[in-house]
Amino acid sequence: MPTQAEERTRYLNLVLDSTATKKLIVAGPGTGKTYAFKEILRKLGPGNYLILSFIRKLVDELASEIGDVAEVKTFHAFCKGILHEVQGIVDIYPKLPQIIQKDAELVGFTFSDFETKFRNLKEESPEIKFFLARGDYYKYLSFDDSVYRLYQLLKEDNSILDNYDHIIVDEYQDFNKLEVEFIKELEKKGSVLIVGDDDQAIYEGRSSSPAFLRQRYNSGDFEIFELPYCSRCPKVIVDAVGAFILKVLELGGLEGRLDKHYLPFTQGNDQINELYPKIKTITVSVISTIAKYIEVEILKIPITEIIESNTAYNKYPTVLIIGQKHYLAELHKKLIKKYPNIAFESRSEEDASKVLEAFKILLKDHNSNLGWRIITEELQSALTLKAAVLKAQTTSPFREVLTTDFVENIVSIIEIIKIVKKEVREFSAAEKAIIRASLNEHTDILLNYFAPIIKVEPVEQDPEIPTILLRTFEGSKGLSGGHIFIVGANDGSIPKIESNHTIKDIECCKFIVALTRTRKQCHIISNKWLASPMDKKGNWNTTFPKSQFIGLIPSQYILDQGYQKKEKIK
């Protein structure tokens, strides 16, 4: 009887030995896609290869490992690069849809959902025509706008794309209609391998759908393969995910799901499977108690595992905490007091400051219509903005419809910033006063951002100190961690419940993604309340029910610690 290692090699060899020009691999979490890509390109030998994915972390990993033999890009970076070659400099402003939405309202149109129209290829919609005209006026593109424009160019002249010996498209379950049609154009330029997993389709907000992966799978145009063995997760995780999926299917969820194997690779992993045979679940009172539980469990992590996570070839966080943003923000405040190696990418003041964004644009081009449009909305009245948008429309430079005094004040600030950057010095008191007179509360963000950069020698990280990363369910995609804490495991949080009391498939997929980030131990934590169970008037706050998803995992895979008060956790 063949060993698991031999079976895993057999599955991979089926792909390597195939001569089909269109191949599709269904590969679950932790089943070795990166290794498979390397082996595929190794066997093909030298050539012109392209690998596309939506997930920056995966792209970075692939680029570091096989970037010397293949062009590895995120989907939008690839599109921007081609547009740059064809049309010259291309500038992307992610918030352009919000700007153009506001413009439409100001000129009297009832347009909406510009991004959705692009993503679903509603080519005749007035929204798309209006957006393209405004984008041309501002000389900036959005992410979806850039893909749409390139797609239109490809339909007219496919020769603007290089010919490739092989094209690999990863995470296909995350594609929307526009991107699917774009990939079909790309398929004309070389042999293609599509890779995806409809159990990990968690980006519904961008009009993506696992239906597109399922359509390609069932089309008969592709030779189908799978990578069934998960070598990342302990056996209990893989078994629990399989049982969870079966329960969801029995309840009518995941309709149309692709039938696939997902098996634990246990060969050589006996120690981990013995050490972590169960998923731990616990119910606590409030978020502060969740923090206490996490602190206690971190202290139990063996030093060998901490060192392993910090020194492995592909480093990973010792602890990965997954949940909704409001949970993560509160946990970050509490845990950072004890753990300096903690990271939580929340929206910073700089990212939130549109005034700062406007100055970044105007420093590149002091006549930029977009830069003047943004700063007018932020610093002038609503009536002034409306009058300016109506006057400018698509021909007059935005700067020219503004008052001379306002323009001169902004230009003076631009000149001050240029001088400070050139001379690499602090802002003087007089310069600060000039800036503050025009920008008021926005001044400090601007001064902090454009202050001279002081080089600080990086401090070498102690490999014996655990690293902690906090991520949303969507943000955890492409990551893994030694010890996973899924927080806020309550109905209404994970899963969200629709108004008609149903649960969307995407909620099941988010839970699967969270579970399968686990390399060692997984904890699922429910809480009865967000803060104190009583408000200031002594009334009881709303009680959250424990996530029904926990009940869909068979009890043999669970170590249920019940409800524990803060003082009992140790």
Disulfide bonds with the S-S distance in Angstrom:
none
